Amino acid sequence: MQRLIVALLLCVLLAGCASTRMPTPLAQLPVLQLAPSALPQPLQLQQRLQFRFGSHERDLDALLEADGEQVRLAVQAMGQTGVRMVWDGKTLVQTRAPWLPPQVRGERVLDDLQFALWPAAAIRAALPPGWTLVDADGSRRLEQDGRAWLVLEPLAPGRQRLRNLAEGYELVIESLDMEQTQP
């Protein structure tokens, strides 16, 4: 689930890099904007992201830290930081590199991250009428009227795939829990 957060950011970055114009989404995904305090435990993850949008593919690196007060995320491409984000449950603060395409939206990255990592009950509580979260066997689907628009599925230990069917991108996330690797 922790990989999903990074995957969200990667998808947004890749979509922005793929073209200067994003196609109109097939569905408007709900905004989650969940409180950091809804996380059951703090997160400290280093992630490798493989983003695919159409025929365009990119590899990104991300660092994610989340606790009961804030979510902090930094995404890098080729050694340069493209975006830094801090979410405190009320305000999203973004620092963007000049080369980052405007289509890369921090709000979408935050929502993807929360879809992947936050507890199902917190996500369900934020969904508007007509939307449901299906959460079973390590997979998640965000559905509107029975049609899946956002899908998270396990690939192997430490690897997940996030598919945004509404906006047309896919993200494969490989995560390493930094707290488990520290002496």
N, C-alpha and C positions, 0 to 999 in steps of 0.2 A: 504494500500500500504506500510505503514511503517513496517508492520509485515514481509513483504516479505524479507526485507534486513536481518533480523535476521534469517529467515527461510533458506536463502541461506547458511549462515554460519553453521547453525545446520546440514544441509544436508551434507555438506562437512565433518564435524566432525564425523557424524554418519557413513558415508561411510568409513572413515578411521578407525573407531573403529570396523567395522564389519569384516574386514579381513585384512590380510597383503597385499593382491593383489586385485586391482580393476580390474574388467573386462573391456575390451575395450569398450568405448562408442559406441552406435549405430549411433550417429551423433556427429560431432564436433561443439558444440555450438559457436556462434560468441563471440568474446571478446568485451565487451562494453567499459570499462574504461572511464566512463563519468565524466565530470568535476563536482566537488562539487558545483560550481557556477550555474549549471543547475537546482539545487533544487529551487523551488519557495519560500521556507521558511525553517528556521532551524528546525532540528529534535532533540529531546531528548527522547529516548524510553528505557524502561525496558521491556525485552521480555522473555517469557517462550517458549522454543522450544521443540517440540516432533519430533524426527528424526526417520525415519524408512528406513532401507536398507535391503531388503529381509526379513528375519525373525528377524533381529536385530532391537531393539528399544532403544532409549536413550532420556533422558530429559536433557536439557541444559538451562542455563540462559545467557542472553546477555544484554549488555548495549551499546546503539548506540547513538552517538552524531554526527550531521552533520550540517555544516554551509556552507557559500559560499567559504570557504578556505580549509576545511578539512573534512574528514569522519574518525571518530574514533570508533572502535568497540573492545569490549572485550567479550570473551565467556568463561564461566565457567562450569565445570562439578564437582559435588560433592565438591563444595567449593574451587576448585583449578582453577586458570586461565589457560586455554589451549592455547589461542592465543589472542594477541593484535595486532590490525592492524591500521595503519594510512595511508590514501590515500589523496594526495594533488592535484590530477589531473594529475600528472606526474610520481610520484614515490610511490610505495606501500612498506611500511616498516612493517615487521612482527616480532613479538617476540613470539616464540613458546616454549611451555613446552617440556622437553625432552621426556615425555611419549606420546606426540601427534604423531599419525601415519603420515608418510610422505605423505600419500594419501590425507590428509586434506590440500587443496591448497587455500591459501589466494586469489588468482586470481579468483577462482570459487566462493568463498564466496562473494567477491566484486561484481562480475557480477550478482549473484542471488539477492543481496541486491539492486543493481541499477535497475534490472528488476522489482522488487517489488515496489520501492519507487520513482524513477525518473519519470519525465513527459514523456508521450508517444512520444512527438515530439523529445525529446533528444535521446531516444532509437532508434527511426526510423532513425534518422540522422546517427547513428553509425553502422547500419546494412549493411552487404555486400550484393551484388546482390544475389537474390534467397531466401532471408530471409525477412519475414514480421512480424509485430506486429499487432495482433488483440486485440483491447482494447474496451470493451463494457460491460456495466452493472456491473461494479466492478470486472470483470474477465479480465485476459490477457492471450494471447497465443503467443508464439514465434514459428513461423512456417517456415519450409523450403519446398518450392514447394508444399504448401498446407497441409503438415503434421505437427501437433503440436509436439514439442519436449520439451517445457518448458511451464507449465500451472500454473497460479495463480488464485485461486477462493475463494470468500468469503464463510465463514461457518456460522458465527454469528457476531454480533457487537463485534469488537475487536479481531476476530479470522479469520485466512486465512490458506489456504493450498497451498503449492508450490509443484508441481510434476515435477521432472526432469526425463522425459521419455527417454532421451538420455543416462543418467548415472544410472538410476534405483533407485532413492531415492525419498522420500516424506518428507515434513516438514510441521508440523502444528505450526502456530505462533500465540501466544497470546500476544498482545502488550498493554502497559500502557504508555500513554504520560506523562512523568515526569513533564513537564511544567504545565499541567492541574491539577496535584495533589499538587503542591507547594502552600503554603498560599500567 
